[in-house]
Amino acid sequence: MMEAKFQIFLILLAVLACVALAARRFNVAPAILLMLAGVGLAFVPGMPPVELPPPLVLLMVLPPLIYSASVAMSWREFYKNLRPIVLLAVGAVVFTAAMVAAATHYLIGLPWTIGFLLGAIVAPPDVVAPLAIARRLNMPRRILVVLEGEGLANDATALILYRFALAAIMVGHFSLPVAVGEFSLIVAGEIAYGIGVGWLSLRARKWSGDPQVELTLSLITPYVSYWLPEHVGGSGVIATVACGLYVSWNGPLLISSATRLQGIFFWDLVIYLIEGLLFLLTGFQMRALYEKSKAFPLDDIMIATAVVVVIIIIARFAWLFPATYLPRVLSKSLRERDPSPPWQWAFTLAFTGVRGAVSLAAALALPFTLPGGEAFPYRDLILFVAFGVIFITLIGVGLTLPPVVRWLGIADAGHHEHALEHEAEIAARRQALDAALKSLDALTGEKAVSEEVMRLLRARHEIRANQLPDSLDPAHHDVSAAGTALTRELIAAERKFIHELLRDGQITDETRRRIERDLDLEEASLANREYRGVRL
């Protein structure tokens, strides 16, 4: 049994790698191909069914995804865009859930509680797929920040609404004032708890002083911040976001360079595997749903799914445009401080509303029976609709977003913004080198330093300064790109020669590894200075 499961896991990893290569080859969002591959694998003859246990997503998969995205996000940018993020992560989710409840009640005949439960499940857009697509399109930075901030926080709102709706169905009554009070208490408590976990994690990591221990602690951190609030009735998402943002803001001065270098590759691999397997397993659920659909009227499934998809699209547009422009109409200070963005930006945000695996996990987590022993009402219908919404929005938005972005001209604004960002980066690098040079002069005045050491340090400084471009004009980019390519060839020549020395027995494997590490760091430094469309 365990051997069969491990074989399936290896098959999924192989498919993940192949799909990633195909996505790069055909310039298609990997999430789309992964989900389609999962659907295809589900119906391969002899392939055993692979279920997606809800606890696996909500308790095992979701915390590292949220934490990693929070650490990668700038606290300054998150705080600067807090108003639009809250309007989307809280306001849009509540509004969408209410719209779905009303539409399914009046058009399909679902009870209000069931409609609101379904609305809470399908209301939150996913953070993984749309960002993976949007980042490939050179969108302006603020759009990406708002999308990422919304995706981090909206799961918390939706899961709290989900718990309230589920409790109303199970118990039979619902109190709005009590729910609002509990919601406020959950938000405040989770923020405080998440910051506390972040503070404790950073101190423990600094005290350990060992990269392997620090990475282990970093992997534990999201689960510590998520599990306790979730266990006592919260969502866990807000605490994990607060923890990640705290680490993002305070970590640079407390985390060692060795840990940071290893952590980048470690977390990139962890998130890559989690996201890829998540989309594959989501597609795999099609087989189980197909088996259940044989005993369920197909017309009801199609109509309910179509109604919900149309409603969530309309609700997002209906909420986002007033939420973007109405506050500026009502507040003069807001207009002066933050002028209205182009309508194309608001349209792009409204259009990017992909639902993900959290919605499916919430649907799968529904109980099979009520406390009295009766079957949970409309459970299978909710499952079908949730999967249909995920499938349609992912494929639809994933395939149509690139031409929509080109039609709106969003990429042009993104290219200009990136050029300005690179200019600011060059200036910051030069200022940092100047500060280091002044520090060197001060240190040599305080300590007895030989002339040879001074020459070496100044030569290092001049080399780093000469690597920075004087401008971002295309001619310099071509020169820089040629220099980068030649440097890589020189590094490759060094690698080959070191390997020959090893084969001839002139150096040991340990020596070869130390030299290779220096070459690896130099090559990584080259990659770090390369950017999409601009090379430094």
N, C-alpha and C positions, 0 to 999 in steps of 0.2 A: 504493500500500500504506500509506504513512505517512498519506496523506490520509484513508483509510478508518478507520485507527486513531484519528486525531484526531476524526473525526466520531462514532465510538463513544464516545470520552471525553466529548464535548460532550453526547451523549445521556444518558450516565450522570450528568453534573452536573445536567442538567435534571430527570431522574427523582429525583435526590437532593433537589433543592429542592422538587419537588411532593410527594414522600413526607413530607418534614419538615413541610410545611404541613398535609397530611392527618393526620399523627400528632398535631399540636397541636390540630387541629379536633376529632378524635374521642377525644383524650386516651388515645392508645395509644402504647406504647414505640416510638420510631422504628426501633429495631433489628429488631423483628418485621416491620413493613411493608417495610423495606428488603430483608430477606432474601426475603420473599414476592414483592416486585417483581422482584428478581433472578431468581427462579425463573420468573416469568411472562415476563420479557424473553428468557430463554434459549430459550423455545419460540416466540417470535414468528417467523412465516415470513420468511425472508430475512435474519434477524439472524445475523451470523457468530458462531461460537463465540468466547468470551472466556475464555482460560485464566488461572488464578491461579498463576503460577510460584512455587514454594516459596521461592527466594531473595528474591523481592520482599517476601514477608511476613517471613521470618526475618531478612533483612539490611537491608531498606529500610523496612518499615512498623513492625516491632516496636520498634526502638530509640526513635523519637520518642514512641510511645505510652507506653512504660515510663518514659522520662525525664520526660515531662510530668506523668504521674501521681505520680511520685516527688517532683518539685519542688512540686506542689500539696499533698502530704501533709506534715503536721507531724512533724518528727523526734521531738519530745517524745511525741506520741501514738503514733508507731510504736514507740518504745522502751518506752513504758509498756505497750503491748499486744504486746510481742515474744513472750511465752510462747504466747498463743493463736495468733498469726500463724505462728510456727514449727511449732506442733503441726498446723496446717492445711496450711501451704505445704510442709512436708516429710513429717510423719507421715501426713496424710490422703492425700497423693499416692502415697506408697509403699504404704500399706495398700490403696488403691483399685486400684492397678496389680496388686498381688498377688491381690486378690479376683477381678479380671477374668481374670487368667491361670488361676487355679484353676477358675473357672466355665466358661470357654471350653474348658479341657482336658477336664474331666469331662463336661460337657453337650454340647459340640459336637465334641470330639475334636481340637482344635488342639494342636500341639506346645507344650510349656511356653515355649520361647523366643518363638514367635509370639504366644502369649497374653500374655506379659509385654510384648512390644513393643506390642501393641494396647492393653494397659492403660496403658502410659506415654503413649500418644498421647491417650487419652480421659480420663485422670485429672485433669488440671488444669482447674478452672473458669476461665472467661474473666473478665477484669477490667472490660471495657467495658460489655457489655450489662447484667449484674446491677446494677452501680452506677448506670447510667443509669435503670434502673427503680426501684431502691431510693431514690434521692435524691428522686424525685417523691412518695414515700409518707411523708415526714417521720419516717423511722426514727430511733431514738436514735443519737447520734454514734458511740458505741463500736461498734455493729454495722457502721456504714459504714467505720470505720477498720479493723476486722478484715477485712472483705470486701476493702477496697482493698489492705491489706497482704498478704493471702493472694494476691490476684490478681497483685500485683507479683512475688512471690517464687516462686510455685508453678510458673511456667513454667521457671524455672531447674532446679528439681528434676526436672520431667518431661523436659526436654530432655537432662539428664545421664543419667537412666534410659534414655531413648530411645537415646542413643549407646551405652550399655553393652549394651542388648538387641540393637541392630543389629550391634555388633561380635561378640557371641556367635553370632549367626546367620551372619555372614559368615566368621568364623574357625572356629567350631565348638566353642569352649570358653569358660568363664566362671569367674572367681575372685572370690568375695565379698570376702575380705580386701583384695585388690588394688583392687576397686571402691570399698570404703569409704575406703581410703587416698587414692585419687585424688579422690573426692568431697570429702573434708576439705581436701585441698590446693587444689582448684579454688575452694572457697568462700573460704578465707583469702586466696588470691592475688587473686581478683576484687574482694574488699572493699578490699584495699590499693590495687589499681590504680584502682578507681573513685574512691576518695577523692583519689588523686593527680591524676586527670584533672579532678575538680571543683575542686581547689585551683588547678591551672594555668589552667583556663578562667576562673575568677573574676578572677585576677590579670591575665590577658590582656585581659579585657573592661574592667577598671578602667583599665588602661594605655591602651587605645585611646581611650576618652572620646568615642566617636561612636556614637549609637544604632543606625545602620544596620550598622556593623561589629560592634557587640555582639550584635545579633540574628543576624547571620551566624554569629558564633562560637557562639551558643547553639544554632543549628541543627546545627552541626558536632559539638558536644559529645557528644550521644548516640551518634553513629556511631563517634567515636573511642573512647568507653568500651566499646562493644559489639563492634566488629569484631575487635580484636586478641585478646581472650580467646576469642572464638568461633573464630578462625582457628587458635589453638594447642591446641584441644581442649576448651575450656570451654564455657559456655553464653552468656556475654556479658550475660545478664540481671542477675546479681547485681552485676556491675561497674556496669551502668547504673543500677540502683536505688541503690547506694551513692553514685554520683556525683550523682544527683538529690537525694537526702536531704542530702548535704553542701552543695549549692548552696542548697537550701531553708533550711537553718539559718544559713549564713554569708552568703548573698547580699544580704539587706536592707540591710546597711551598706556594701556594695561596688558595688551596681548603682544607677545614677542614676535619678532620677524620670522623666526623659524616656524612657529605655529601658524602664523598668517599665511606663509607660502604653502605649507602642507594643507592648511584648512581650505584654501581656495579649491585645490584639486579634489580634496576629500568631499567637500559639500557639493561641488559640481557633479561628481559621479553619483552621489547619493540622490540628489534631486533628479538627475537625468534618469536613473533607474526607476525611481518612484513614479515620476510623471509618465514615463513610457509604459510601464506595466499597468498603471492605473487606467490609461486609455485603452490598452489592449483588453484588460479585464472588463472594462465597461462594455466594449463591443461583444465580449463573450456572453454577456447577460441576454443577448438576443435569443439564444437558443432556449433558455429557461422560459423566457417570456413567450416565445413562439409556442412552446408546449402548452402553456397555460391558456393561450389565446384560443385554442381549439374548443374550449368549453365556454367561450365568451363571445358575444355577438361582435363581429368584426366592424359592423357599421357604427356601433357605439364607441368603439376604440378610435376609429378614424375621426368621427365627428368631435369627440371630446378633445382629442389631440389637436385638431385643426383650430378649434375654438380657443384653447389655451395658448397655442403658439401665436395666433393673431392678437389675442388680448395682451400678452406680455410685451409684444413688439409695440403695440399702440400705447400701452401704459408707459413704457420707457420714454417714448417721444413726448407723450402728453405731460410727463413730469419734468423731463430734463430741460426743455426750452423755457418754461416759466421759471424753473428753479435757477436757470442761468441768468435770465434778463430781468425778471421781476424784482429781485432784491436791489438791483442797481437803479431801477426806476424809482423805488421807494426811498433809497438812501443816497444822498448826495456825496457823503464822505466815502462810501463804498465805490461810487462811480469815479471819484478822483483818485482813490487809492488803488483800485483795480478796475480799469476800464473794461467794457464789455468785449469779450472775445469775438472773432468772426463767427458768423452762423455756421460756417463749415466745421468749426471745431465742435460746436454743440451737436451738429448732425453726426459727426464721427463718433462722439461719445454715446449718442443715442443708438447708433447703428451697431455698436460693438457690445452685444449682449448675449454672449455664449453661455449656456448652462453646462455644468460639469458633473463630475462624479459625486460631489457632495449632495446634489439633488437626488441622484439615484440611491446613494447610501441612506439618506433620510427616508426615502420611500421604502427601501428594503427593511429598514428598522421598525416599520409599523408592526404592532402586535397582531397575531392571528385571531385573537378572540378578545372580547370585552370582559370586564370583571365578572359578569353574570354567566359567562360561558358561550354567549352568542358570537357568531363570526364577526370580525371587524368589518363594518360596512364599507363597500366599494374599495377594498384593499387592492384587488387585482387591477381595477381600472386606474387607480392612482399610480401603480407600478408601470402600466402600459403608457400612460400619459407622460410620466416623468422621463422614461427612456425615449419616447418619441420627441419630446421637447429638446432633450440633449442632442439627439441625432440630427434633427432638422436644423437647430441653431448652429451647431458646430460645422456641419457640412455647408449650410447656407452662408453663414457669415465668413467662414474660412475661405470659401471660393469667391465670394463677391466683394469682400473687403478691399483687396488690392485694387480692382478697377474702380471702386467707389472712391478710394483715397486718391487715385490718379485723377479722377474726374473732378474732385473737389480742390485739387491743387495743394493738398496738405503736405505732401512730400517736399514741395519747394520751400515752404516755410521751415520744415524740419532741416533741410540741407543748410539754409542760411543760419539757423540757430546753432547747428553743429559746428559750422565754421567759426562763429563767434566764441563758442565754447572752447575750441581748440586754440584760438588766439589767447584767450584768458589762461589756458593751461600753459602755453609757452611762456607767458609773462610770469605766471606763478613759479614755474621751474627756474627761470632766470633769477627771480627775487630770492628764491630759496638758496640758490647757489651763491648769490651775493651775501646772504646772511651767513652761510657756512664759511665763506672766505673771511668775513669780518671776525667770525668766531675763531678761525685759525690764527689770524693775526693777534687776537687777544690771548689765545692759549700760548703762543710762542713767546709772548711777553711775560707770561707767568711761569712758564716751565723752560727748562734747559733742553732745547731741541737741536739736534745736529743739522748742519746744512744739507746733508744727503736726505734726511727724512723730510725736510721742508721742500726739497725739489720734487720728491716723490708725491707728496700731498698736493703741491701746486700743479704738477703734471696731471694728476687724477682730476683735479678741478677743471683744468683747461680742456681735457678730453671730453668731460661731460658737458661743458659749456659749448664746445664746438659741435656736439651732436644735435643741438637745438637749432631749428631753422630760423632764418632771419625773417621769413614771411611765409604766407600760405599760397603763393602764386603757383600755378600749374607747373612752371618750369622747375621750380625748386622741388616740387613733389616728385617729378620724374628723376631728378638727381638723387633725392633721398631714397626713392624706391630702388634705383640701381645700386646705391651703396648698401642698402639692406640685403638685396639679393646676393651681392658679392660677399658680404660678411657671412651670410649663411653658407656660401660655398667654402669660405676659409675655415669655418667651424667644422664643416663636414670633412675637409682635408685633415684637420687636426684629429678628429675622431678616428679616421682611417689609419693615420700614422700611429696613434696610441694603441689601436687594436693590433697593429703589426708588432709593436714593441712587446705587447702582452704575449702574442703567439711565439715570439722568439725567446721568451723567458727573461727579458731585460727588466721588466717591471712586474709587480704582483697584482693580483686582482684588486686588492684594497687600494693600491695606488691608482689603478685605472679608474676605480669608482670615484675617488676624490677629484681626479682631473675631469671626468665626465660630468660631475656635479657642477663644476665651474662653467663648463661649456653649456650645460643645460640652463643654468641661470642666465648666462649671456644671451642664449637664444630666446629664452622667455622674456628677457628685457627687450629684445627686438620686437617680439610679438606685442608686448605691452605698449610700444610706441606706434603701432600700426592701427589705423582707424578706417572705418568704412568711408571710402572716398578721399580720405586725407591721411597721409603718412607723415609722422614726425621724425 
